[in-house]
Amino acid sequence: MKYIVLIGDGMADRPIEELGGLTPLQEAVTFNMDKLAKEGVIGRVRTIPEGFHPGSDIANLSILGYDPAKYYTGRAPLEAASIGVSLSDNDVAYRCNLVTLKFNEDRTRAVMDDYSSGHITTEEARELINAIKTELGSEDLAFYPGVSYRHLMVWKNGSHDIECMPPHDILEKDITDYLPVGKGDNVLRDLMRRSVDIMEKHPINKKRLESGKKPANSIWLWGQGKKPSLPTYEEKYGLRGALVSAVDLTKGLGIYAGFEILKVPGVTGWLDTNYSGKAEYALNALNHVDFVYIHVEPPDEAGHSGNYKNKIKAIEDFDALVVGPVMDGLKERFEEYRILLMPDHATPIKVRTHTDEPVPFVIYDSRWKKNNVAVTYDESITARKDIVVIEEGYKLMDYFIREVSE
């Protein structure tokens, strides 16, 4: 048996007036996902446990079968693993975003204009992070480049008892009330303040402004935590696994789960990502592993931007360039396989951030087909009475691998 998980990050949404009360998932043309919904087990699952922030880290940890209440230690340690940074027991890792702040005339206040600095390229970002490393790094503070706007800071013997706000949750808001608060917050605030002077003078930002692009004029520190300890998939399920994603967070989860991380050229996490490459590399990996996790970021990014047209396009590209080819490839190559299709969480256009409502899932098994009447793959599944309901999200993977039946 081969297992493949298809994650359309943030794909679920809420009704939008401009779409006549439909969601982007309902408006999008998704022949392949609809086919899976018609012929598979349909259900709803709560991937965000009560009391947890609705982050992709929590959601994907749950989907992979790990109880966040037991295993979650923070987002940044997962990203550290992805970029090859080893954490000691006393290290605290922080997510280090490159963001765009919009200052008032006397520069006494600032608004979070863009959490991604206009989806800055990895090459540009690397130069900026290296400048930050040179100016702000020390024996206790280390900065590491990641992908696009997503980077890392490690604080030796640092504090993690600080309340830090994800920048994508405060778009267009004054940052004053959202700066780090708690033991050691002065260190973080000082680093963020000093980064502005360094980055605004950097040639990279001068070029971006000249070409009409948003500057990366500050770092934003958040998502802190210490290194986690997870059982691998071989220990947990007796399966060898692989994972493909453009996002360090999910790659870090894969590393802790013992997966091979598939390096697909051209994956960006945005609308221009190499969708087809993800499908191809995943199918090829199934020749030597049992389980592949495909994570596709663009629907989530479009949700954060508040652009429903981009979200519809991201969903349709996911369906046509990932879901369809995976379905065809599995049918050609293997006799027995299962597909789990779902978003990790909702990222509604109107609120432009993650929310914690249950999301729809489909499990398709090649050995039998259901005949679900009047069903398409979208949020309406969650309201049906003829579905499987899983309230504790981390139990979904056990159901997918061990329990689902005709």
C-alpha positions in Angstrom: 0.0 0.0 0.0 1.2 3.5 -0.9 0.0 6.6 0.9 0.0 10.1 -0.4 -1.2 13.3 1.4 -2.2 16.4 -0.6 -2.3 19.6 1.4 -3.7 22.8 -0.1 -2.5 25.2 2.6 -5.2 27.5 3.8 -7.5 26.4 0.9 -10.7 26.5 3.0 -12.5 29.9 3.3 -15.8 31.6 4.1 -18.5 32.9 1.8 -17.5 36.0 -0.2 -20.0 38.6 -1.3 -18.2 39.3 -4.6 -18.6 35.6 -5.4 -22.3 35.6 -4.7 -21.9 34.0 -1.3 -19.6 31.2 -2.6 -16.1 30.5 -1.2 -13.0 30.4 -3.5 -13.0 26.6 -3.2 -16.6 26.5 -4.4 -16.0 28.9 -7.2 -12.9 27.2 -8.5 -13.0 24.6 -11.2 -11.7 21.5 -9.5 -12.6 18.4 -11.5 -10.0 16.2 -9.8 -10.7 17.1 -6.2 -14.4 16.7 -6.9 -13.8 13.2 -8.3 -12.0 12.2 -5.1 -14.9 13.6 -3.1 -17.4 11.6 -5.1 -15.6 8.3 -4.8 -13.9 8.6 -1.4 -14.6 8.8 2.3 -15.6 12.4 3.1 -15.4 14.1 6.5 -14.4 17.1 8.6 -11.5 17.4 11.0 -10.5 20.0 13.6 -6.8 20.4 13.0 -6.4 23.2 15.6 -7.0 22.0 19.2 -8.8 24.3 21.6 -6.5 26.8 23.1 -3.9 26.7 20.3 -3.1 29.5 17.9 -4.3 28.5 14.4 -0.9 28.3 12.8 0.4 26.0 10.0 2.8 24.5 12.5 0.0 23.3 14.8 -2.2 22.2 11.9 0.4 20.2 10.0 1.7 18.6 13.2 -1.8 17.4 13.9 -2.3 16.2 10.3 0.9 14.2 10.6 -0.5 12.4 13.6 1.3 14.2 16.4 -0.7 15.6 19.3 0.3 19.3 19.6 -0.5 19.2 23.4 2.3 16.6 23.7 4.8 17.5 21.0 4.5 21.2 20.1 7.4 23.4 21.3 7.2 26.3 18.8 7.4 27.1 15.1 11.0 28.3 14.6 12.7 25.1 15.9 11.0 23.2 13.0 12.4 25.7 10.5 15.8 25.4 12.1 15.8 21.7 11.3 14.9 22.5 7.7 17.9 24.8 7.1 20.3 22.5 8.9 20.7 24.4 12.1 21.3 22.2 15.1 19.8 23.5 18.4 21.3 22.7 21.8 19.0 22.2 24.8 19.6 25.9 25.9 18.9 27.5 22.5 15.7 29.3 21.6 15.0 29.7 17.9 12.9 32.6 16.6 11.3 33.0 13.2 12.9 36.1 11.6 10.6 37.6 8.9 11.7 40.3 6.5 8.7 42.7 6.5 7.7 46.0 5.1 6.7 48.7 7.7 5.0 51.9 6.6 6.1 54.8 8.9 4.3 58.0 9.6 6.0 61.3 8.7 7.9 61.8 12.0 8.7 58.0 12.1 7.2 57.6 15.6 4.7 54.9 14.5 4.5 52.2 11.9 2.0 50.0 10.2 2.6 46.4 9.1 2.3 46.9 5.4 3.5 43.5 4.1 4.6 40.4 6.1 6.6 39.1 3.1 8.2 42.3 1.7 6.4 41.8 -1.6 7.5 38.1 -1.7 11.1 39.1 -1.8 13.4 36.7 -3.7 15.7 34.4 -1.8 18.8 35.9 -3.4 17.9 39.4 -2.3 16.8 38.3 1.2 20.1 36.4 1.7 22.1 39.6 1.2 19.9 41.4 3.7 20.1 38.7 6.3 23.9 38.6 5.9 24.0 42.3 6.6 21.8 41.8 9.7 24.1 39.0 10.8 27.2 41.2 10.5 25.7 44.2 12.3 23.5 42.5 14.9 24.9 39.0 15.4 26.9 38.2 18.5 28.2 35.2 20.5 24.6 34.7 21.8 22.6 35.8 18.7 23.0 34.1 15.4 21.0 34.8 12.2 20.5 32.2 9.4 19.1 32.7 5.9 16.1 30.7 4.7 13.8 31.1 1.7 12.2 34.3 0.5 11.1 36.4 3.5 11.4 33.5 6.0 14.6 33.4 8.1 15.9 32.3 11.5 17.5 33.7 14.6 18.9 31.5 17.4 19.3 33.0 20.9 21.7 31.1 23.1 20.4 30.7 26.6 17.6 33.0 25.5 14.1 33.6 26.7 11.0 31.9 25.2 8.5 33.3 27.7 7.7 36.2 25.4 4.4 36.9 23.6 5.2 37.5 19.9 2.6 38.2 17.2 2.8 36.6 13.7 3.2 39.5 11.2 0.6 38.1 8.9 -2.0 38.5 11.7 -1.5 42.3 12.0 -1.6 43.5 8.3 -2.5 47.2 8.0 -2.4 47.6 11.8 -0.2 49.9 13.9 2.6 47.6 15.3 2.8 49.5 18.6 0.4 47.1 20.4 1.9 44.0 18.9 5.5 44.3 19.7 7.1 41.5 21.8 6.0 41.4 25.5 7.5 39.4 28.3 10.7 38.4 29.9 13.5 39.5 27.6 11.3 41.5 25.3 13.8 44.4 25.3 16.3 42.3 23.4 13.9 41.5 20.6 12.5 45.0 20.4 16.0 46.4 20.2 17.0 44.1 17.4 13.9 44.9 15.4 14.4 48.7 15.9 18.1 48.5 14.9 17.4 46.4 11.9 15.4 49.3 10.3 18.4 51.5 10.0 20.5 48.7 8.5 18.0 47.6 6.0 16.7 50.9 4.8 20.3 51.9 3.8 21.0 48.6 2.0 21.5 48.7 -1.8 19.0 45.9 -2.2 16.2 48.0 -0.8 17.2 51.0 -2.8 17.0 48.9 -6.0 13.6 47.5 -4.9 12.2 51.0 -4.3 13.5 52.2 -7.7 11.8 49.4 -9.5 8.5 50.0 -7.6 8.8 47.0 -5.3 8.2 47.0 -1.5 11.3 47.3 0.6 12.3 44.8 3.3 12.9 47.4 5.9 12.7 45.5 9.2 13.0 42.1 10.7 10.1 40.7 12.7 10.9 38.1 15.4 8.2 35.5 16.5 7.3 31.8 16.6 10.0 31.0 19.2 10.6 27.6 20.8 13.1 24.9 21.8 13.9 21.8 19.8 11.1 19.1 19.9 11.4 15.3 20.2 9.1 13.4 17.8 8.9 9.6 17.1 9.7 9.0 13.4 7.2 7.5 11.0 9.1 4.2 10.9 8.8 4.1 14.7 5.2 5.2 14.7 3.7 3.5 11.7 6.5 1.3 10.2 6.5 3.5 7.1 9.3 5.2 5.2 8.3 8.7 4.1 9.2 11.7 2.0 7.9 15.3 1.9 7.9 18.1 -0.6 7.2 21.7 0.3 8.5 25.2 -0.3 8.1 26.1 3.3 10.8 25.5 5.9 8.2 24.9 8.6 6.8 21.8 6.9 10.2 20.6 5.8 11.3 20.8 9.4 8.4 18.7 10.5 9.3 16.2 7.8 12.9 16.0 9.1 11.7 15.3 12.7 9.4 12.7 11.3 12.3 11.0 9.6 11.2 11.8 6.1 13.4 12.3 3.0 13.0 15.9 1.9 12.5 16.1 -1.8 14.4 19.0 -3.4 12.2 20.2 -6.3 13.7 23.0 -8.4 11.5 26.1 -8.8 9.3 25.8 -5.7 8.6 29.3 -4.3 5.5 29.1 -2.1 3.8 31.6 -4.4 1.7 31.5 -7.5 4.7 30.9 -9.7 5.8 27.7 -7.8 6.6 24.5 -9.7 3.4 22.6 -9.1 4.1 19.9 -11.7 7.5 19.3 -10.2 6.1 18.5 -6.8 3.7 15.9 -8.3 6.5 14.3 -10.4 9.0 14.1 -7.5 6.4 12.7 -5.2 5.4 10.0 -7.5 9.0 9.0 -8.2 9.7 8.9 -4.5 7.0 6.3 -4.0 9.2 3.9 -5.8 11.4 3.6 -2.7 9.2 5.0 0.2 5.7 4.1 1.4 4.3 7.6 2.2 4.6 11.0 0.6 3.4 14.4 2.0 2.8 17.1 -0.6 2.4 20.6 0.9 1.3 23.4 -1.5 1.5 26.9 -0.1 0.0 29.4 -2.6 -3.7 29.2 -1.5 -2.6 30.3 2.0 -0.4 33.2 0.6 -3.4 34.4 -1.5 -5.6 34.2 1.6 -3.2 36.4 3.5 -3.1 38.9 0.7 -6.9 39.2 0.6 -7.0 38.5 -3.1 -9.8 36.0 -3.9 -8.9 35.9 -7.6 -5.4 34.8 -6.8 -6.8 32.2 -4.3 -9.1 30.8 -7.0 -6.1 30.5 -9.4 -4.0 28.9 -6.7 -6.7 26.3 -6.0 -7.3 25.6 -9.7 -3.5 25.2 -10.3 -3.3 22.8 -7.3 -6.1 20.7 -8.7 -4.9 20.7 -12.3 -1.1 20.5 -11.8 -0.8 18.5 -8.6 -4.0 16.5 -7.7 -4.7 15.4 -11.3 -1.2 14.2 -12.2 -0.9 12.5 -8.8 -4.2 10.6 -9.4 -3.1 9.6 -12.9 0.4 8.6 -11.8 -0.7 6.5 -8.9 -3.2 4.6 -11.1 -0.5 3.9 -13.7 2.2 2.8 -11.3 0.5 1.1 -8.3 -2.4 -1.3 -7.6 -3.0 -0.3 -4.0 -2.8 3.3 -2.8 -4.6 5.8 -0.6 -4.9 9.6 -1.0 -5.7 12.0 1.8 -6.8 15.4 0.4 -7.4 18.5 2.7 -6.3 22.0 3.7 -4.4 22.3 6.9 -6.6 25.1 8.1 -8.8 27.9 6.7 -7.3 31.3 5.6 -10.4 33.4 4.8 -10.0 36.2 2.4 -12.0 38.6 4.5 -9.8 38.2 7.7 -6.5 37.6 5.9 -5.2 35.2 8.5 -5.7 31.6 9.8 -8.8 30.5 11.5 -9.6 27.4 13.6 -12.9 26.0 12.1 -13.0 22.4 11.1 -11.9 21.7 7.5 -13.1 19.1 4.9 -11.1 16.0 4.0 -11.3 13.2 1.6 -9.7 9.7 1.8 -9.7 7.8 -1.5 -8.7 4.1 -1.6 -7.9 2.5 -5.0 -9.4 -0.8 -3.9 -13.0 0.4 -3.7 -15.1 3.4 -4.7 -17.9 5.2 -2.9 -20.8 6.9 -4.8 -21.4 10.0 -2.8 -24.4 11.8 -4.1 -24.4 15.6 -4.9 -20.9 16.2 -3.4 -18.1 18.5 -4.6 -14.9 19.1 -2.7 -15.5 22.2 -0.7 -16.5 23.5 2.7 -20.1 22.3 2.3 -18.8 18.8 3.1 -18.4 19.9 6.8 -22.1 20.4 7.2 -23.2 17.1 5.8 -24.6 14.4 8.1 -23.2 11.4 6.2 -19.5 12.1 7.0 -16.7 11.0 9.3 -16.1 13.5 12.0 -12.7 13.7 13.7 -12.6 16.2 16.6 -9.0 15.6 17.6 -7.0 16.2 14.4 -4.0 14.2 15.3 -6.2 11.0 15.1 -6.9 11.5 11.4 -3.5 10.0 10.4 -4.2 6.8 12.4 -7.6 6.6 10.7 -6.0 7.2 7.2 -3.3 4.6 7.6 -4.9 2.0 9.9 -8.6 2.2 10.1 -10.4 3.6 7.1 -12.5 0.9 5.3 -15.2 0.5 2.7 
